[in-house]
Amino acid sequence: MFKRILLFFALNLLVILMITFLCNLFHIGPYLTAYGLDMKSLAVFCLLWGTVGALVSLALSRVMAKWMMRIQVIDSKTQDAESRHLLDTVRKLARSAQIPMPEVGIYRSNEVNAFATGPTKSRSLVAVSTGLLQRMNEAELEGVLAHEITHIANGDMVTMTLLQGVVNAFVMFLARVLAYALSGMGRGRENNSNSSPMSYVLFVYLFEIVFMILGSLVVAAYSRYREFRADAGGAKLAGKSSMIAALQSLQALQEVKDPREENPAIAAFKISHSGKKGLLGRGLLSLFASHPPLAERIQRLQQRR
């Protein structure tokens, strides 16, 4: 817990320092002026705050994953049979997908899961849990690894980061424009006596909450799409039967949980994530789920020719 808190503050401090530096470098002034709302400055301000944090997180994603999940990266010269098999399988799949060999690691957890992360295809990481290694056979393991390799080949980590950054920027921009208009600050200088800076701040917070909820629907929809696409790619790399077997095994074992699975920064990139107590698989809440139901993923693969 202490490591996560320290990492949170360190990342936010890094983001603030970087944005401050960029604002000074490009002479970006305040967007609220005595003459009204400076739309150009506001747009740049929102773009910086919306995307820089996401890009910094992406750049450090591999390091963060190793630290937060206590991942043991496998040495390429290891003589351990299980680790050797894991490395050889990833190497074969990476070669088929025509991407550089990623780092491969294992994290201690009872959960049956795996994930891929990293800022680029050449600086990526595939990590599997000890629970997955203990409970899956070779064909199922290959299906899981093929799914993760496909994520890397598709550049899903970069795309998700850019999408989240653009959504953040739009949320901040629209919230401030509407807050400026509704708080009375945008009715002309002669009417500014009726405006309230406090109401502007409250409107900003209100609209940011509303637009962030709407924006999260867009991000979640793309996240589910990329899972279907990674399943299809995994079926091409490892074989349709192996990919289906992997998902069926995950479905049978999805009740096995681990506290670290609840970390949203990592959970969104794992091959399986049912949401807290499965609530995100029900009704309208399913629109906020980062992963489609395993049953639907299996059905789609079975219907593919």
ROLODO-903886 format. One record per residue: residue in one letter; x, z, y of N, C-alpha, C in turn. Coordinates in steps of 0.05 Angstrom, whole numbers, plus 5000, padded with zeros to 4 digits. Layout:
# residues N
aXZYXZYXZY...
//
This chain:
# residues 305
m501750004976500050005000501750005025f503950175025505650185049506949915054k507749775033508949505036507049315049r504549315041502549135052502049195082i501949455089501549525117503949435134l506349485123508749405137508849105141l508148955120508148665121506048565141f503748695142501648625161502648645190f503848875196504748915224507148735230a508848685211511148515216510348225221l508348135205507347855209506047825236n504348025243502948005269504848015292l506948185290508948195311510347935314l511047815291512447555291510647335304v508147335298506247145309506047185339i505747425348505447485377507947395392l510247465381512747385394513147085395m512346945374512546655373510646525393i508246615394506246505413507146555442t508046795447509046865474511346675482f513146635463515346455469514446165475l512546065458511445795463509945775489c508445975496507045975522508945965545n511146115543513046115565514645855565l515245745541516745505539515245265552f512645255547511045025557509545095583h510145325594508845415620505845405618i504745525597501845535594500745775608g499045725628498045945645495446055633p494346265647491746385638489546175640y487646195621485446005621483146095639l483146355646481146455664482446475692t481546315711482746315737480546375758a481446405783479546455805477746215810y478545985800476945745804475145675780g475245835760473645785736475245775711l474145645691475345635664477145385663d479745425658481545205654481445115625m479944895620479444805593482044725578k483844595592486344515580487944755570s488244955588489745195580488345335557l485645345558484145475537484545335511a484445075511484844915486487544975474v489644965490492345015480492645305470f491445495485491545775478490245815450c487845695446486445735421487845595398l489045365404490545215383492945375374l494345505393496645665386495845905370w493946065380493146305366491746235339g490346015338488945945313490745845291t492845705299494545565278497245705273v498445825293501045935289501146155268g499146325269498946535249498746425220a497046215218496646095191499245955182l500645825201503145685193505345875186v505446105200507546305194506946415166s504446475160503746575134504446375112l503946115118504745915098507745905094a509245915116512145895114513246125097l511946355099512946595085511446655059s509646465051507846525029509246585003r511446434997512846474972514246754972v515546814995516847074997514847304996m512547265010510447475010509347524983a508847304968507747334941509647484923k512247424925514147564908514147864914w514047924940514148204948511648354941m509348234948506748374945506048404915m506648204899505848204871508148304853r510448364865512848444850513548244828i513748004835514147784816517147774808q517547754783520247724772520747424767v522347304784522947014781524746974756i524046784739525446734715528046574721d530246674711532846534714532846284697s533846064707533845814693535545834667k537446034666539146064643538246274623t535746374627534746584610534746504581q535246704564535246664535532746784522d531046914538528547024528526746794519a525646804495524146584483521546534499e520146744506517646714521518146584549s520146694563520846584589521846304587r523446244567524445974563522245774558h520245854542517945684537516345634562l516045844578514545814603516045624622l518545654625520145474642520045184632d520345144606520244874595517544734599t515444894596512744784600512344694629v513144874648512844804676514544564683r516944554672518744324678517544064668k516344064644515143824633512743734651l511143924659508743864675509543764703a511643894715512543814741513643534740r515043464719516143194716513842994714s511743064699509442884696508042844723a507943064738506543054764508342934786q510842884780512842774798513242944822i513743204817514443394838516943544830p518443654850520743814843520044054826m521844144810521444384794520944634811p518644754809518144994825519445244813e519645454829520445714817518245804799v519045954778517046054759517446354757g515346504759515546794757513346924742i513747184735511847344720511347594736y508747674738508147934751506548104731r507148364731505948544712503048614721s501148534705498348584711496748534685n494648694682492848654659490948424663e490648334688488848114693489847854680v488047684673488847424661488647214682n490947154695490846984718493646864724a493646664742496046534750495546414778f497646354793497246234819499746074827a499345894845501545744857501545784887t503845794899504045824928506645704938g506945694964509445584975508845384998p510645365017510145195041510344895036t511944815016512344535010512544494979k512544244971512744184942515544264931s517544254948520244324940520844614943r519044764955519445054958516945204949s516145144924513745254913514345454891l512245604883512545814863510045814845v510445824819508245854800508646134787a506646304788506846564777504546614758v505246744735503146814715503347114710s501047224702500947514697501747564668t502747804663503347884635500847884618g498547954630496047954615495347674605l495947464621495447194613497247114590l499747184592501747114571501047254545q499947494546499247634522496747534508r494947424524492247364513491747064508m493446884519492946604516494946474496n493946274481495746124464497145904480e498845754466500545564480498845344494a496745244480495145034492493745124517e492645374516491145484539493045534562l495445644555497445694576498245434590e498545214575499344964586497144854605g494644904598492444824615492544974641v493045234641493145394665495445294683l497745254670500145164686499744884697a498344714682497744444692495944454717h494044644717492244684740493944764764e495744954761497445044783499344824793i500444684775502244464783500744254799t498244204791496544014806496044114835h495644364838495344474865497744414882i500144444871502644384885502744084891a502243914871502443624874500443524895n498143654897496043574916496643684944g498543864947499143984973496944164983d495544294964493244454971493844694989m496144814986496845045002497144965032v498344735036498644635064495944555076t494344415060491744325070489944555076m489944755059488244995064489145135089t491745155093492845285117492045135143l492344875142491644715166488644735172l487044725150484144745154483445015166q484545225155483945495166484845515195g487145395202488145405229486345255249v485345025240483544865257480945015261v479945135240477445285241477745525260n480045665258480545895276480645795305a481945575310482145465338479345405349f477745265333475045195342473345445347v473645645330472145895333472846025359m475346045365476246175390475346015414f475645755413474945585436471945595442l470345545422467445545427466345815435a467446025423466546295431467146355460r469446275470470146325498468646155518v468145905510466645725528463745825531l462445895508459745995509459546265523a461446435518461546705531461746675561y463446485569463846435598461246345611a459846175597457346065608455146275609l454846435588452646625586453046885600s455546955606456147205619455747195649g455246945660454846915688457346835703m459646825689462146765701462346465707g460646295694460846015698458645895716r457346065733455145975750456045915779g458545885783459445835810460546075823r462446035841463746265854461846425871e459746305882457846445899456146635883n455946585856454246765840455846945823n458446955827460147125810459647415813s458247495834457647775837455747875815n454247695803452347765782453647755754s456247665753457547645728458847905719s459247935694460448185683462648125664p465148205671467348165653466848295626m465548525626464948665601463048495583s461048375596459148215581460547965569y462547865584464147635575465547715549v466847945549468448035526466548075502l464248205507462248255486461247985474f460747795491459847535482461947395465v464447425474466647305459466747415430y466647685428466647805401464247715385l461947705397459447635383459647345372f460447165390460646885381462846835361e465046985364467246955344466347045316i464747255315463647345289461847125277v460047025293458146825284459646565275f461346475292462746215286464746255263m465946495260467746535238466246535211i463846645211462146635187461546345180l460846185200460245905195462745745187g464945815200467445685192468345745164s467845995156468646075129467145915107l464745825114463245655096464745385091v465845285112467345025110469845075093v471345285099473745345084473145395055a471045555049470345615021469445355007a468045185020467144935007469544765000y471544745017473944585010475444724988s475544994988476945134967475745084940r473145074939471745014913472344724905y472344544924472944264918475744234906r477744374918480444344908480744464880e479044664873479144774846478244574826f476044434832475044214815477244004812r478543934834480543724834482943814818a483744064820485944164804485344174774d482844234768481944224740482243944728a481343754744481543474735484443384732g486143464752488943404750490343544726g489543794721490543934699489843804672a487443694671486543554647488243304642k489043174663490742934660493543004651l494643234661497343314655497543434627a495743614621495943774596494043674574g492143504582490043424563487443564569k485343414566482643524572482043764555s482743764529482043984511483544234519s486044214527487644444535486444574561m485644394580484544504605481944644600i480244524584477644654577478144914563a479944914544480545154528481545374547a483145304567484245504586481945634602l480145464611477845564627475945734610q475545654585473845804567475146084561s477746084558479146334554478846514578l479146404602478846554627476046664629q474046504621471246584622470846824604a471946814580471647034561473047284569l475147264585476747494592476547564621q474647454636474547494665473847774673e472947944655472348224662474848394664v477048284654479648434656480548424685k480648644699481248654727483848804733d484848764757487148914766486848954796p487549184807487149234836488449034854r490648914845492048724862490548464864e488648414846487048164848485348154873e484748394884483048404908484448314933n487048264932488448184956487647894963p486147854984485047584990487147374995a489447455005491647265010492547134985i492447274962493347164937490947074920a488747224920486447164903485446874907a485446784932484346514937485946294923f488546354916490146154903490346184873k489046384862489146424833487246224819i487746174794486145984779483246084775s482846344775480146454771479846694790h477546704803476946934821473846944823s472747144812469747164811468547304835g470247414853469147564875468547844867k468348024887467948304881465348354865k465748454841463448514823461748274818g462848034822461347794815459147724835l459047864858456847814877457047534889l459447424892459747164905458846934887g457946994863456946784846453946774846r452646924864449746944863448546844890g446546674887444946584910446546474933l445746544958447046434981449946534984l450546764972453246864974455246684960s454246524941456046334927457246134946l456046094970457145904989459746015002f460146274999462646395010464746424989a464246344964466146374942468446174944s470846264940473146084940473445924915h472146014893472345884867469545824856p469045594844466445544832466245714806p463845754796463545904771465045754748l466345914731467845794709466045614691a463545694687461745534671461345254682e461145244709460744984722463244814720r465544944722468144794720468444684692i467744834672467944744644466044514639q463644534650461644324646462544064659r463744074682464643834696466843694680l468643854669470843744652469743614627q467743744615466543644590465143374595q464143344619462743094626464542864634r467142934639469042724647469842554623r470242294628471042114607474042084606
//
